[in-house]
């Protein structure tokens, strides 16, 4: 379960448009999470896209470093922190993780903040009653 394969990535332009037009979002610095539950069965309970702004980080190697650290934290914490929320077989979670920080952080910071973001996502979804 500690893998991150292509089927778990959100690549569809149609799904991305749907997520950003109809989805809900919240901010937990340095991440902004946008999420939307869509009907339909998928091989994985969630599909995710990770964004880093080119406006804040001009150099590609800086953006890639942040995306690698975020992806690794997601890969390690999805099974314990996120997937217990997603117990419905008939829904898929579309999730966007946007890094909005202004500086570089160590991996431990990413791991801690993303775990907190997953906890806040669970609380938010349960409060909304969409689950």
PLY file of the C-alpha trace (Angstrom):
ply
format ascii 1.0
element vertex 131
property float x
property float y
property float z
element edge 130
property int vertex1
property int vertex2
end_header
0.00 0.00 0.00
3.02 2.31 0.23
3.20 2.94 -3.49
2.20 5.84 -5.68
1.38 4.56 -9.14
-0.12 6.26 -12.19
-3.71 5.23 -11.38
-3.48 7.23 -8.16
-2.50 10.42 -9.99
-5.10 12.84 -11.18
-4.27 13.51 -14.83
-7.64 13.92 -16.52
-8.31 17.50 -17.66
-12.03 16.89 -17.21
-11.59 15.75 -13.60
-9.23 18.62 -12.82
-11.72 21.17 -14.15
-14.48 19.54 -12.12
-12.33 19.60 -8.98
-11.39 23.27 -9.23
-14.86 24.46 -10.26
-17.03 22.44 -7.85
-14.64 21.31 -5.13
-14.16 22.64 -1.61
-10.83 23.76 -0.25
-9.07 24.79 2.92
-5.70 26.18 3.86
-3.26 24.67 6.30
0.03 26.44 5.73
2.07 25.61 3.64
-0.59 23.56 1.81
-3.93 24.36 0.22
-6.06 21.26 -0.23
-8.95 21.13 -2.67
-11.18 18.09 -2.64
-14.28 16.71 -4.28
-16.06 13.39 -4.02
-17.26 12.07 -7.37
-19.48 9.04 -7.93
-17.90 6.08 -9.62
-15.78 3.11 -8.78
-12.02 3.38 -9.06
-9.11 1.06 -8.34
-7.98 3.48 -5.62
-10.16 5.51 -3.24
-8.33 8.76 -4.05
-6.65 10.43 -6.98
-4.25 13.26 -6.24
-2.42 16.04 -8.06
0.45 17.99 -6.49
1.12 21.60 -7.56
3.93 24.05 -6.86
3.62 27.59 -8.16
6.05 28.68 -10.84
5.47 32.25 -9.70
7.00 31.59 -6.27
9.70 29.11 -7.33
11.21 30.13 -10.65
13.70 27.30 -10.92
12.44 23.87 -11.92
14.76 22.05 -9.54
13.21 23.93 -6.60
9.68 22.99 -7.69
10.70 19.39 -8.29
12.30 19.11 -4.85
9.12 20.34 -3.17
6.95 18.01 -5.25
9.20 15.04 -4.45
9.03 15.74 -0.72
5.26 16.21 -0.82
4.76 13.05 -2.89
6.87 11.00 -0.48
4.96 12.29 2.55
1.67 11.52 0.78
2.86 8.04 -0.17
3.80 7.15 3.39
0.76 8.65 5.14
-2.12 7.90 2.78
-2.81 4.40 4.09
-2.89 5.39 7.75
-4.28 8.93 7.69
-6.38 9.30 4.53
-7.76 5.96 3.34
-9.70 5.11 6.54
-11.93 8.08 5.65
-12.59 6.73 2.19
-14.49 3.56 2.95
-17.17 3.96 0.27
-16.73 1.82 -2.83
-18.98 4.00 -4.98
-17.08 7.29 -4.53
-13.65 8.54 -5.47
-11.91 11.47 -3.81
-10.28 13.95 -6.16
-7.58 15.77 -4.21
-5.31 18.66 -5.09
-2.36 19.47 -2.83
-0.97 22.91 -3.63
2.21 24.11 -1.98
1.80 27.81 -1.22
4.80 28.31 1.06
7.49 30.83 0.24
10.62 28.98 1.30
12.25 25.56 1.36
11.53 23.25 4.26
12.99 19.97 5.43
11.20 16.70 4.73
10.12 16.26 8.38
8.19 19.53 8.15
6.38 18.32 5.01
5.52 15.03 6.67
4.13 16.66 9.81
2.10 19.29 7.96
0.63 16.86 5.43
-0.44 14.49 8.23
-2.16 17.45 9.94
-3.78 18.41 6.63
-5.22 14.88 6.27
-6.65 15.09 9.79
-8.23 18.45 9.00
-9.61 17.02 5.75
-11.29 14.18 7.65
-12.81 16.59 10.17
-13.99 18.95 7.42
-15.58 16.20 5.36
-17.35 14.70 8.36
-18.60 18.15 9.41
-19.96 18.83 5.91
-21.78 15.50 5.89
-20.63 14.64 2.37
-19.14 11.38 3.51
0 1
1 2
2 3
3 4
4 5
5 6
6 7
7 8
8 9
9 10
10 11
11 12
12 13
13 14
14 15
15 16
16 17
17 18
18 19
19 20
20 21
21 22
22 23
23 24
24 25
25 26
26 27
27 28
28 29
29 30
30 31
31 32
32 33
33 34
34 35
35 36
36 37
37 38
38 39
39 40
40 41
41 42
42 43
43 44
44 45
45 46
46 47
47 48
48 49
49 50
50 51
51 52
52 53
53 54
54 55
55 56
56 57
57 58
58 59
59 60
60 61
61 62
62 63
63 64
64 65
65 66
66 67
67 68
68 69
69 70
70 71
71 72
72 73
73 74
74 75
75 76
76 77
77 78
78 79
79 80
80 81
81 82
82 83
83 84
84 85
85 86
86 87
87 88
88 89
89 90
90 91
91 92
92 93
93 94
94 95
95 96
96 97
97 98
98 99
99 100
100 101
101 102
102 103
103 104
104 105
105 106
106 107
107 108
108 109
109 110
110 111
111 112
112 113
113 114
114 115
115 116
116 117
117 118
118 119
119 120
120 121
121 122
122 123
123 124
124 125
125 126
126 127
127 128
128 129
129 130
